[in-house]
Each structure stands twice: as structure tokens, then as C-alpha cells.
Amino acid sequence: MDSLQGKTVLIIGLKRTGVSVARFVARAGGRVRITDRQARAKLEAEVASLAGLPIELSVGTEDPACLAGVDLVVPSPGVPRHAPLLAAAVRQGIQVCSEIELAYRFLRCPLLAVTGTNGKSTTTTLLGDMLRRGGQRVFVGGNLGTPLIEAAMAEYDVAVAEVSSFQLEWVDRVRPHVGVWLNLTEDHLDRHGSFAAYGAAKRALFTQQQPTDWAVINRDDPAVQRFTQGLPGRVFSFGWTAVREGAWIDGCCLRVRYASREMRYPLSNIRLHGRHNYENIMAAVSAATVWGIPQEVIKAVLPAFAGLPHRLEFVARKQGVCYFDDSKGTNVGAVVQSLASFPGRVILLAGGMDKGGDYSPLRPLVRERVKTLILFGQAKEKIRAALARDVETILVDTLPEAVQQAAAIAREGDTVLLSPACASFDQFRDYHHRGQVFRACVEEL
């Protein structure tokens, strides 16, 4: 569908993405119909933001009658494939596409896209900074914050988007000129059902690429390697050992070989913390390089980039104890990377809403580096069953209690790390809210 003029579009889910899609469809001449299971009282801000637009709104229900006369269905990322309205739409032969698919069809500029289990937001933001410093008009968004649909039909030179597996469930034309796959570990299995399905969703970002496009991949991640076999685009890889063409870390230097040149970037003055952030840097520099950003621009951006909140963010040092906020560590792979950033004596705060993954991959690093494990939230018993045999474990109900317990047992030289390995929605609005609560609790100590 290359025109929305006169078409009826059903948007399922009225949150940030749904609001942006509704505005775009209305501007493009389409008829907007919106449905959301939540009661109107919980959607007051979203409804108010659409005031004056000609929309049909149905809330507190999933009435199949909403599909009558619909030409296109656009589900918000949080709506699973098995949701009743989506299943009904498929049965009736109504076209379904994700917000990023719809956005891509109306983009007037090339797309650079970043996916993976962890590190997407940091890599996307850093890549966007490099492109801006290179003088380009750049849209940066997607799953990171501002929906990609906000860039549709706007005047940008390039769009840089973070893309999640949820957003890739309903795509068929999305073609990034540069696609980045950072890593792949168990996550969102409660949504996708299996690791294979999760990986296949990520792979969809690359399947429409052409031989002139680039797939920037982590060559040291076996799952990424497995799922990227046979991609149509050109592969440029990053990792920890030297290659004929690609990026790698050599001591305190990032080296990049591309187009018969070798470029070197010092890492001694960067502000990001942790091995996983070195991988994010390699990925962003690789993507910027194949996109044509000059070496001197990349070299200027790297030491200026301070990272993003709630991603292994230093909070405070109190009585010789360092507190780090890694609230974005919502899966086991992220916690592995975070723990690997510290030599030991870590008091780890974990827990929240379980996402269906296996916590046992944490055992080696927990044994080696965690002094005490403090668990909170809905998943605490499941995590204890997987890890308590290897480390002293304390169970509490809430994050503020966990911070108080950590402060009581911490000694000079220890690190208190919030890296939950879980979603936040059992006790918080989102991971930002969880991180803010953690910071407030630390500041009150």
C-alpha cells in the first residue's frame, strides 16, 4: 500500500507509537480508527494529544467489528501476533504491517537500522552523533524513543533507527542500507515462544537488503553468526581479533580495515564503561565507516559521547562503595556483560517480571564476581532456584528494600550493581522509572 488516501487504517494500541501512527495516517489522507483494551481513563493524555483529528476511537474492548471496512491494520509493538484482532485480520485477509514497515514505505531518505538483544540504544545514539557531526540531517529514533513514523515524508538526509524484535514481526519491505546486528541472547521468549523464533524475527531486518547494502554483524557471537548465514547484503564484521576487513580492539585502540585502508581510534579517553560498550563502539564505528563518515569526524565524537541513562551508569560513591544503575539490563545476556565489567566484590540487585528465559547462564560469573545476590520482585523465587547454590542470597519485596540491604552489607571497595535480568512492569512503569527509583534510593543513603 503506497498511498493511504481514502484508506481506513485500524491502529491497535494507543500509546506513543499508536499516537504517532494516527497523526501520520490522518496527514496522509487516511481514515483513522483506533482500538485499545485499556479504559479511557488510562488513555487521557493520548486521547487529548489527538484532539481535533478525525478519528474513530474504541477503548476498553477488542471488538472484531472494528475490522469492518478496514484496509490496513497497524499494531503497536506491544501487541503480540496472537492477539484476537490480529488473528481475525489475518483470517479475513486484511493487510497487517508494523509501524516501522509503514514508516519505511514513506521514508524519503536512506535507513540505517540497529538490532540485537543488548546495546541497541547506545549504538543507535552514538551512530546518530557521528552522522550529525559529519554534517548530515539525521533522524534518530525507533524503539529508542521517537517512532520512526515521525520521519516519514520529512526532510532528512538519513534515518537511524533502533529496531526491536517486536517491531520486526510484520515487515516485508524494510530495507536498511546499513543494518547492524549487535548480539543475540535469550530474551522475550514469553512473546516469541522460542529462541529460534526470536532470532528469525531479528533476521527479518536484513532479508530485503540488496548486494549494495551492508550487514554489520558481531562475528564473535555464535547465534548472530548462525542467523546471518546467506544474507543478501555485504557483510562487515566486528570482534576481538584482527581480520582482513572489519573492526577489532587491539589493546587501547580500535582498528578498522575497510576499502584498502586501516583507521585507528584511541580508546583511552572514552567515557563508556564495560566490555559490551566496546562492542557497541565497534559496531557504531563500523556502520559509520561503511556509510562514508570521515575518520576525523568519528575520532572527534568518540571521547565526547557519555552514554545513556540506566545503562551501566555510575550513580554515586558512598563510604567507598560504588553504585551503578544498569536498569536497562532486562535479560540474562545484559547482566553477563555488566558483571564482566567488574573484577569482583559485586552486590547484585536483580529481579522483576520474568520474561521466560533461563537464568543459569549467570552462574559462572555469579560464582566468580558476586559477593551477595539480593533479589526482589515477581521473579525472585525463580532466580533464587537457579543461582542461590552459588552465592549468598537475600530475598526482599521491593527495590528500595534491596538498596537498603545492599548498603547495610557493603564494605569499602565493593560495587552495588542494579542489573535486574527482568522486565520492570511488575512494580514500575518501565526501566527508566526503575532506574530513577534506584538513583533516588542511593542518594538518600
DRENDO-699913 format. One record per residue (C-alpha): residue in three letters; residue number from 1; z, y, x. Coordinates in steps of 0.001 Angstrom, whole numbers, plus 500000, padded with zeros to 6 digits. Layout:
! DRENDO-699913
["ALA",NUM,[Z,Y,X]]
...
! end
This chain:
! DRENDO-699913
["MET",1,[500000,500000,500000]]
["ASP",2,[498713,503067,501827]]
["SER",3,[499376,505563,499059]]
["LEU",4,[502398,505994,496816]]
["GLN",5,[500725,508465,494477]]
["GLY",6,[501429,507332,490920]]
["LYS",7,[503141,504127,492061]]
["THR",8,[506526,503018,490750]]
["VAL",9,[508902,502146,493586]]
["LEU",10,[512193,500370,492966]]
["ILE",11,[514833,501138,495610]]
["ILE",12,[517705,498653,495733]]
["GLY",13,[520839,500224,497170]]
["LEU",14,[521740,503901,497017]]
["LYS",15,[523334,504679,500344]]
["ARG",16,[521927,506527,503361]]
["THR",17,[518690,504537,503573]]
["GLY",18,[518146,504458,499827]]
["VAL",19,[518569,508229,499550]]
["SER",20,[516048,508851,502348]]
["VAL",21,[513508,506468,500823]]
["ALA",22,[513913,508081,497402]]
["ARG",23,[513224,511537,498802]]
["PHE",24,[510169,510325,500682]]
["VAL",25,[508678,508450,497723]]
["ALA",26,[509150,511494,495481]]
["ARG",27,[507451,513754,498064]]
["ALA",28,[504592,511269,498334]]
["GLY",29,[503947,511402,494593]]
["GLY",30,[505562,508122,493623]]
["ARG",31,[507827,507380,490693]]
["VAL",32,[511347,506609,491911]]
["ARG",33,[513555,504005,490300]]
["ILE",34,[516930,503234,491894]]
["THR",35,[519445,500494,491203]]
["ASP",36,[522817,499783,492791]]
["ARG",37,[525551,497308,491895]]
["GLN",38,[528281,499850,492617]]
["ALA",39,[529754,502005,489898]]
["ARG",40,[528545,505592,489621]]
["ALA",41,[531962,506895,490679]]
["LYS",42,[531436,505371,494132]]
["LEU",43,[527996,506944,494474]]
["GLU",44,[528733,510528,493503]]
["ALA",45,[527711,512025,496861]]
["GLU",46,[524451,510065,496963]]
["VAL",47,[523562,510915,493368]]
["ALA",48,[524334,514590,493981]]
["SER",49,[522070,514622,497050]]
["LEU",50,[519133,513630,494826]]
["ALA",51,[519745,516326,492228]]
["GLY",52,[516515,517866,490985]]
["LEU",53,[514341,514872,491869]]
["PRO",54,[512652,512966,489025]]
["ILE",55,[514352,509592,489405]]
["GLU",56,[515440,506764,487150]]
["LEU",57,[518925,505586,488097]]
["SER",58,[520649,502365,487065]]
["VAL",59,[524068,501681,488585]]
["GLY",60,[526740,499043,488166]]
["THR",61,[524172,496360,487402]]
["GLU",62,[521322,494233,488742]]
["ASP",63,[519321,494139,485537]]
["PRO",64,[515992,492289,486031]]
["ALA",65,[514499,494758,483559]]
["CYS",66,[514462,497230,486477]]
["LEU",67,[511389,495382,487755]]
["ALA",68,[509240,496176,484739]]
["GLY",69,[506141,498083,485836]]
["VAL",70,[507231,498221,489494]]
["ASP",71,[504542,498293,492195]]
["LEU",72,[506802,498104,495252]]
["VAL",73,[510420,497141,495970]]
["VAL",74,[512271,498643,498946]]
["PRO",75,[515701,497064,499563]]
["SER",76,[518340,498786,501665]]
["PRO",77,[519170,496847,504863]]
["GLY",78,[522460,495627,503421]]
["VAL",79,[520724,493783,500579]]
["PRO",80,[520178,490105,501539]]
["ARG",81,[516932,488254,500843]]
["HIS",82,[518630,486019,498274]]
["ALA",83,[519797,488955,496127]]
["PRO",84,[518786,488305,492489]]
["LEU",85,[516448,491280,492132]]
["LEU",86,[514632,490477,495370]]
["ALA",87,[514243,486842,494389]]
["ALA",88,[512933,487911,490996]]
["ALA",89,[510492,490366,492579]]
["VAL",90,[509089,487638,494829]]
["ARG",91,[508708,485275,491863]]
["GLN",92,[506812,487963,489958]]
["GLY",93,[504521,488695,492893]]
["ILE",94,[505784,492244,493392]]
["GLN",95,[505384,493549,496932]]
["VAL",96,[508631,493912,498886]]
["CYS",97,[508902,495883,502120]]
["SER",98,[511739,497191,504239]]
["GLU",99,[512375,500860,504868]]
["ILE",100,[511020,500625,508432]]
["GLU",101,[507863,498919,507158]]
["LEU",102,[507310,501697,504636]]
["ALA",103,[508053,504320,507287]]
["TYR",104,[505645,502735,509765]]
["ARG",105,[502770,502859,507284]]
["PHE",106,[503158,506632,507046]]
["LEU",107,[504074,507499,510636]]
["ARG",108,[501728,509964,512328]]
["CYS",109,[502969,509128,515820]]
["PRO",110,[503449,506024,518006]]
["LEU",111,[506594,503950,517563]]
["LEU",112,[508915,502742,520320]]
["ALA",113,[511491,500285,518969]]
["VAL",114,[514639,498669,520353]]
["THR",115,[516248,495487,519066]]
["GLY",116,[518766,492908,520267]]
["THR",117,[522285,491862,519387]]
["ASN",118,[524118,494426,521514]]
["GLY",119,[523322,497711,523248]]
["LYS",120,[520656,498935,520822]]
["SER",121,[522171,502334,520078]]
["THR",122,[522901,503174,523715]]
["THR",123,[519426,502118,524835]]
["THR",124,[517681,503930,521983]]
["THR",125,[519563,507164,522628]]
["LEU",126,[519011,507039,526393]]
["LEU",127,[515304,506340,525944]]
["GLY",128,[515041,509235,523500]]
["ASP",129,[516724,511559,526015]]
["MET",130,[514177,510560,528667]]
["LEU",131,[511243,511243,526363]]
["ARG",132,[512661,514615,525298]]
["ARG",133,[513262,515597,528916]]
["GLY",134,[509646,514647,529519]]
["GLY",135,[508574,517369,527090]]
["GLN",136,[507749,515270,524033]]
["ARG",137,[508736,515984,520432]]
["VAL",138,[510843,512921,519750]]
["PHE",139,[512397,511431,516629]]
["VAL",140,[515404,509208,517437]]
["GLY",141,[516950,507147,514680]]
["GLY",142,[516519,503971,512682]]
["ASN",143,[519567,501734,512438]]
["LEU",144,[521226,504164,514864]]
["GLY",145,[521719,506799,512176]]
["THR",146,[518839,508747,510644]]
["PRO",147,[516487,506334,508817]]
["LEU",148,[513004,506031,510297]]
["ILE",149,[511516,507078,506940]]
["GLU",150,[512686,510619,507787]]
["ALA",151,[509979,510685,510481]]
["ALA",152,[507202,509595,508126]]
["MET",153,[504461,512205,507679]]
["ALA",154,[506370,514560,510005]]
["GLU",155,[505083,516128,513201]]
["TYR",156,[506448,514184,516181]]
["ASP",157,[504798,513008,519376]]
["VAL",158,[506720,509726,519340]]
["ALA",159,[509425,507982,517294]]
["VAL",160,[512169,505931,518985]]
["ALA",161,[513976,503619,516578]]
["GLU",162,[516846,501181,516779]]
["VAL",163,[515882,498191,514643]]
["SER",164,[518273,495558,513285]]
["SER",165,[517524,492032,512126]]
["PHE",166,[518267,493105,508538]]
["GLN",167,[515540,495733,508731]]
["LEU",168,[513032,493170,510001]]
["GLU",169,[513324,490775,507064]]
["TRP",170,[510496,492404,505090]]
["VAL",171,[507905,493594,507629]]
["ASP",172,[504275,492650,508090]]
["ARG",173,[502545,495601,509796]]
["VAL",174,[505209,497181,512031]]
["ARG",175,[503687,497504,515499]]
["PRO",176,[505665,499286,518207]]
["HIS",177,[503582,500459,521158]]
["VAL",178,[506677,499590,523201]]
["GLY",179,[509154,497065,521821]]
["VAL",180,[512437,496343,523632]]
["TRP",181,[514458,493121,523188]]
["LEU",182,[517813,493516,524930]]
["ASN",183,[519622,490227,524313]]
["LEU",184,[520353,487623,521651]]
["THR",185,[523721,486036,520883]]
["GLU",186,[525236,484710,517665]]
["ASP",187,[525664,487433,515069]]
["HIS",188,[525098,487925,511339]]
["LEU",189,[524942,484182,510730]]
["ASP",190,[526642,484838,507409]]
["ARG",191,[523451,486713,506467]]
["HIS",192,[520703,484738,508220]]
["GLY",193,[522178,481254,507899]]
["SER",194,[521298,480043,511399]]
["PHE",195,[520743,481278,514931]]
["ALA",196,[517095,480215,514682]]
["ALA",197,[516577,482378,511597]]
["TYR",198,[518356,485293,513267]]
["GLY",199,[516109,485037,516337]]
["ALA",200,[512994,484702,514179]]
["ALA",201,[513920,487915,512353]]
["LYS",202,[514179,489770,515671]]
["ARG",203,[510862,488320,516867]]
["ALA",204,[509081,489885,513904]]
["LEU",205,[509273,493242,515691]]
["PHE",206,[506720,492023,518253]]
["THR",207,[504312,489807,516332]]
["GLN",208,[501892,492602,515315]]
["GLN",209,[501607,494081,518794]]
["GLN",210,[498228,494224,520490]]
["PRO",211,[497356,493386,524129]]
["THR",212,[497609,497105,524933]]
["ASP",213,[501246,497251,523746]]
["TRP",214,[504366,496427,525758]]
["ALA",215,[507202,493988,525096]]
["VAL",216,[510133,494930,527347]]
["ILE",217,[512428,491896,527481]]
["ASN",218,[515568,490612,529204]]
["ARG",219,[514306,487848,531475]]
["ASP",220,[517855,486600,532163]]
["ASP",221,[518659,485912,528507]]
["PRO",222,[517562,482335,527711]]
["ALA",223,[517426,482932,523959]]
["VAL",224,[515239,486017,524377]]
["GLN",225,[513002,484054,526716]]
["ARG",226,[512687,481264,524153]]
["PHE",227,[511835,483521,521234]]
["THR",228,[509362,485685,523188]]
["GLN",229,[507050,482867,524223]]
["GLY",230,[503474,483591,523178]]
["LEU",231,[503874,487231,522213]]
["PRO",232,[500576,489135,521887]]
["GLY",233,[501715,492217,523853]]
["ARG",234,[502061,492710,527614]]
["VAL",235,[505464,491661,528916]]
["PHE",236,[507553,493844,531224]]
["SER",237,[510932,492347,532067]]
["PHE",238,[514287,493492,533408]]
["GLY",239,[517049,491437,535006]]
["TRP",240,[519266,490971,538021]]
["THR",241,[516867,489571,540613]]
["ALA",242,[513728,491009,542218]]
["VAL",243,[510322,490342,540669]]
["ARG",244,[506744,491264,541467]]
["GLU",245,[506594,493555,538407]]
["GLY",246,[509649,494581,536422]]
["ALA",247,[513106,496116,536873]]
["TRP",248,[516232,494853,538619]]
["ILE",249,[519521,496009,540143]]
["ASP",250,[519789,495984,543925]]
["GLY",251,[523350,496958,544859]]
["CYS",252,[523856,500508,543588]]
["CYS",253,[520165,501064,542997]]
["LEU",254,[517822,500332,540103]]
["ARG",255,[514392,499321,541344]]
["VAL",256,[511292,499305,539150]]
["ARG",257,[507910,497920,540196]]
["TYR",258,[505026,498975,537971]]
["ALA",259,[501337,499719,538464]]
["SER",260,[501460,499001,542221]]
["ARG",261,[504367,501442,542716]]
["GLU",262,[508069,500947,543308]]
["MET",263,[510541,503509,541975]]
["ARG",264,[514235,503645,542885]]
["TYR",265,[517090,505192,540914]]
["PRO",266,[520612,505565,542316]]
["LEU",267,[523370,504260,540066]]
["SER",268,[526355,505557,541994]]
["ASN",269,[526539,508697,539829]]
["ILE",270,[526009,507226,536367]]
["ARG",271,[528719,507692,533739]]
["LEU",272,[528326,504437,531798]]
["HIS",273,[530831,501624,532320]]
["GLY",274,[530174,497886,532455]]
["ARG",275,[527551,495318,533421]]
["HIS",276,[525999,495377,529946]]
["ASN",277,[525334,499108,530283]]
["TYR",278,[523422,498426,533496]]
["GLU",279,[521206,496171,531395]]
["ASN",280,[520811,498930,528799]]
["ILE",281,[519820,501325,531585]]
["MET",282,[517288,498850,532971]]
["ALA",283,[515781,498429,529509]]
["ALA",284,[515532,502157,528786]]
["VAL",285,[514075,502958,532216]]
["SER",286,[511566,500115,531847]]
["ALA",287,[510415,501370,528441]]
["ALA",288,[510190,504968,529665]]
["THR",289,[508212,503832,532716]]
["VAL",290,[505541,501900,530809]]
["TRP",291,[505337,504803,528339]]
["GLY",292,[504480,507102,531249]]
["ILE",293,[507608,509208,531742]]
["PRO",294,[507644,510556,535330]]
["GLN",295,[510166,509231,537834]]
["GLU",296,[511751,512631,538432]]
["VAL",297,[512471,513013,534688]]
["ILE",298,[514170,509606,534471]]
["LYS",299,[516159,510353,537617]]
["ALA",300,[517442,513607,536099]]
["VAL",301,[518514,512031,532795]]
["LEU",302,[520478,509021,534096]]
["PRO",303,[523517,510831,535577]]
["ALA",304,[523696,513223,532601]]
["PHE",305,[523955,510516,529951]]
["ALA",306,[527574,509990,528857]]
["GLY",307,[527078,507109,526440]]
["LEU",308,[528026,506850,522761]]
["PRO",309,[531372,506749,520975]]
["HIS",310,[533090,503391,520367]]
["ARG",311,[531014,501560,522961]]
["LEU",312,[533437,500710,525759]]
["GLU",313,[534602,504315,525554]]
["PHE",314,[537570,505379,527663]]
["VAL",315,[540242,506815,525359]]
["ALA",316,[543320,507598,527463]]
["ARG",317,[545549,506590,530336]]
["LYS",318,[549194,506425,529313]]
["GLN",319,[552014,505338,531629]]
["GLY",320,[549471,503759,533944]]
["VAL",321,[547759,501792,531126]]
["CYS",322,[544084,502444,530325]]
["TYR",323,[542918,502251,526706]]
["PHE",324,[539252,501521,525873]]
["ASP",325,[537557,501721,522465]]
["ASP",326,[534825,499118,522019]]
["SER",327,[534919,499090,518225]]
["LYS",328,[531128,498540,518245]]
["GLY",329,[531839,495127,519786]]
["THR",330,[531341,493381,516453]]
["ASN",331,[530245,489979,517783]]
["VAL",332,[531253,487494,520448]]
["GLY",333,[528404,488389,522794]]
["ALA",334,[529514,492015,522867]]
["VAL",335,[533101,491036,523684]]
["VAL",336,[531916,488769,526504]]
["GLN",337,[530058,491708,528020]]
["SER",338,[533048,494016,527610]]
["LEU",339,[535551,491608,529148]]
["ALA",340,[533176,491043,532056]]
["SER",341,[533515,494765,532807]]
["PHE",342,[537202,494422,533763]]
["PRO",343,[538684,492353,536618]]
["GLY",344,[541669,491163,534590]]
["ARG",345,[545047,492059,533056]]
["VAL",346,[543415,492909,529739]]
["ILE",347,[545330,493067,526480]]
["LEU",348,[542570,492323,523995]]
["LEU",349,[542746,493559,520401]]
["ALA",350,[540381,491585,518176]]
["GLY",351,[539830,490683,514547]]
["GLY",352,[538380,491971,511308]]
["MET",353,[535843,490456,508931]]
["ASP",354,[534363,487176,510143]]
["LYS",355,[530555,487062,510410]]
["GLY",356,[530144,483303,510615]]
["GLY",357,[529894,482968,514396]]
["ASP",358,[531654,480728,516927]]
["TYR",359,[534477,482342,518930]]
["SER",360,[534735,479554,521523]]
["PRO",361,[532237,481178,523962]]
["LEU",362,[535024,483693,524650]]
["ARG",363,[537318,481019,526089]]
["PRO",364,[536302,481178,529780]]
["LEU",365,[536693,484963,530041]]
["VAL",366,[539836,484959,527917]]
["ARG",367,[541419,482415,530268]]
["GLU",368,[540330,484392,533310]]
["ARG",369,[540938,488013,532302]]
["VAL",370,[543055,488336,529168]]
["LYS",371,[546791,488711,529606]]
["THR",372,[547590,488798,525885]]
["LEU",373,[545433,488434,522778]]
["ILE",374,[546516,490474,519748]]
["LEU",375,[544738,489547,516518]]
["PHE",376,[544548,491458,513242]]
["GLY",377,[542542,491405,510043]]
["GLN",378,[540883,488754,507914]]
["ALA",379,[539552,486592,510773]]
["LYS",380,[542735,486420,512856]]
["GLU",381,[543580,482804,511987]]
["LYS",382,[540056,481594,512781]]
["ILE",383,[540087,483391,516146]]
["ARG",384,[543560,482026,516933]]
["ALA",385,[542356,478482,516248]]
["ALA",386,[539539,478963,518769]]
["LEU",387,[541411,480791,521540]]
["ALA",388,[545204,480558,521291]]
["ARG",389,[545458,477473,523505]]
["ASP",390,[544198,479533,526438]]
["VAL",391,[546259,482726,526175]]
["GLU",392,[549430,484197,524760]]
["THR",393,[548522,485229,521229]]
["ILE",394,[550195,487635,518817]]
["LEU",395,[549215,487988,515168]]
["VAL",396,[549657,491233,513201]]
["ASP",397,[548205,492513,509960]]
["THR",398,[546663,495847,510936]]
["LEU",399,[545101,497658,513867]]
["PRO",400,[547935,500228,514130]]
["GLU",401,[550388,497327,514456]]
["ALA",402,[548159,495823,517162]]
["VAL",403,[548200,499085,519142]]
["GLN",404,[551991,499283,518896]]
["GLN",405,[552353,495691,520097]]
["ALA",406,[549953,496318,522975]]
["ALA",407,[551841,499430,524081]]
["ALA",408,[555124,497526,523989]]
["ILE",409,[553955,494745,526330]]
["ALA",410,[551534,496686,528574]]
["ARG",411,[552524,497448,532158]]
["GLU",412,[551076,499838,534720]]
["GLY",413,[547635,498657,535787]]
["ASP",414,[546895,496856,532507]]
["THR",415,[543928,497613,530251]]
["VAL",416,[544203,497665,526462]]
["LEU",417,[540789,496910,525009]]
["LEU",418,[539775,497088,521356]]
["SER",419,[536749,494798,521159]]
["PRO",420,[537041,493094,517775]]
["ALA",421,[534254,490437,517746]]
["CYS",422,[534157,491025,513971]]
["ALA",423,[532851,493390,511352]]
["SER",424,[535166,496151,510204]]
["PHE",425,[534785,496081,506443]]
["ASP",426,[537990,494209,505626]]
["GLN",427,[540124,497270,506480]]
["PHE",428,[537753,500107,507442]]
["ARG",429,[534665,501935,506189]]
["ASP",430,[532715,500955,509305]]
["TYR",431,[533155,500505,513053]]
["HIS",432,[533267,504304,513541]]
["HIS",433,[536277,504514,511238]]
["ARG",434,[537949,501618,513072]]
["GLY",435,[537405,503332,516416]]
["GLN",436,[538760,506608,515095]]
["VAL",437,[541912,504865,513856]]
["PHE",438,[542336,503204,517247]]
["ARG",439,[541979,506520,519065]]
["ALA",440,[544475,508206,516743]]
["CYS",441,[546988,505390,517281]]
["VAL",442,[546619,505631,521064]]
["GLU",443,[547008,509412,521019]]
["GLU",444,[550251,509044,519068]]
["LEU",445,[551827,506715,521649]]
! end
